[in-house]
Amino acid sequence: MPLIKVQTSVSAPEKAEVESILKTLSAKLAKHTGKPESYVMTTFEPEIPMTFAGTTEPVCYIEIKSVGTMKPEQTEAMSQEFCQQINQTLGVAKNRIYIEFADAKGAMWGWNGTTFG
């Protein structure tokens, strides 16, 4: 049920590195949300035309969604950790990364032919 979606203007690294990034994001999101990693989904979308602050320098937009309520201390910790990781792995400056956190009601999240609500 937790999802982390990374969209960036930078070129995709080698396939093995992308897979490593996704697996690391998956483990970290499970840890931060307290949800089983077996429910975590990760996506990576490189080379998206994007601007930030009026420039096309490397930029990244991240969506994090989860069923239930994320507390401010959770989102603060996730922002710090995920910005650091994207900076290190993709070279995007931390001040050019936006993260949107969204809580989902269980009835609004489907899986396996049913919902979580």
Secondary structure, 3 states (H helix, E strand, C coil): CCEEEEEECCCCCCHHHHHHHHHHHHHHHHHHHCCCHHHCEEEEECCCCCCECCECCCCEEEEEEEECCCCHHHHHHHHHHHHHHHHHHHCCCHHHEEEEEEEECHHHCEECCEECC
